[in-house]
């Protein structure tokens, strides 16, 4: 893999920027003797990775040279594969459910050229099949499409315009434990028992996921993920101080909030600008709201919720954000 790495000499040694997390996690596993009681051992890593991709293959955020991924490696015994796979699949459903993505599942089995014992492959494939059946979602078989080092489950998500992207990966690896001579003390006293590695990434490249989300939402980000959540719009200059105080309260509560204090802009124009900028909620404040410590609520889709106490609006928006509601403007 060295041709795809950023390498450079330092005195008599050659150093390189990390292109993947697997070898480092293997070294962490092997730095001391391990027991079956420690398995499954789960290591997760969001560290920065660098790969020297050809310039012609680079595309926006979907294919980059520097990226991060929610990379995890689960070191487990053969009889733990099925339950660990169930956990990975449940995690997948939870995360993609938050974003509202539908997904396809494919079980890729032993290719023609493979490494390892065929009985181990058969046992592993059977456990993956059992995990998928218990998961309850439809899946398809891809015979012979697995990696040479182990079978895998391919997951593809569907974006807003019907394109499928592979972001998540869940795959077994029988070969890295051999190459790094990873062992643990088994229940039967065998100190040379070999673990299996499950490579697991749900988001995949964080940059690619951001690109897919950006296209999928087309600028209309859900409240919990939006960089523009709340806009305060004062009716006239005499209400600007109140608008600033309310804006500060939202900011201190963890919201991305702004106030439009352009006194040369008409009220309707301010509201329209906030809607075009895709602020989820636009809070208009005038003399009445100032006197009652309230706000007049409307959404980016021009749905008017009317005048409400500030404390109630703050509580509702906080609940919608914490619950990661995808349609906060409707649920409000």
Number of C-alpha atoms within 10 A of each C-alpha: 6 10 9 13 19 16 14 11 9 8 7 6 7 9 13 12 15 16 20 17 20 17 15 11 18 20 13 11 20 16 9 9 11 18 15 19 11 12 15 18 16 16 16 15 15 14 13 14 17 18 19 16 16 10 10 6 11 12 10 10 17 17 15 19 18 16 20 18 24 16 22 21 25 22 27 21 18 16 12 15 24 19 14 19 25 19 13 19 22 12 13 20 17 12 14 16 13 12 16 14 16 13 21 16 18 18 23 22 23 22 17 11 10 15 15 13 9 11 9 13 20 14 14 23 22 13 20 26 18 15 20 22 13 10 16 8 12 11 18 13 13 17 14 16 17 22 18 18 19 25 26 25 25 21 21 18 18 17 19 14 8 9 10 15 17 16 19 24 21 21 23 26 20 23 16 16 19 14 10 13 14 21 21 24 17 17 11 8 11 11 15 12 17 20 26 26 27 24 18 23 21 23 21 18 24 18 19 23 20 14 14 21 17 15 14 19 13 10 15 18 20 22 26 23 15 17 16 21 23 26 27 29 28 28 19 17 14 12 19 22 13 20 28 18 13 24 22 16 15 21 14 11 12 11 22 19 22 22 21 18 19 14 13 9 11 12 17 11 10 23 23 15 14 24 19 13 14 22 27 25 27 28 24 24 25 20 14 13 20 18 10 12 15 21 27 21 21 20 23 22 14 14 12 14 12 11 18 15 13 19 11 12 18 15 11 14 23 18 15 19 20 10 12 16 20 19 14 20 21 10 10 15
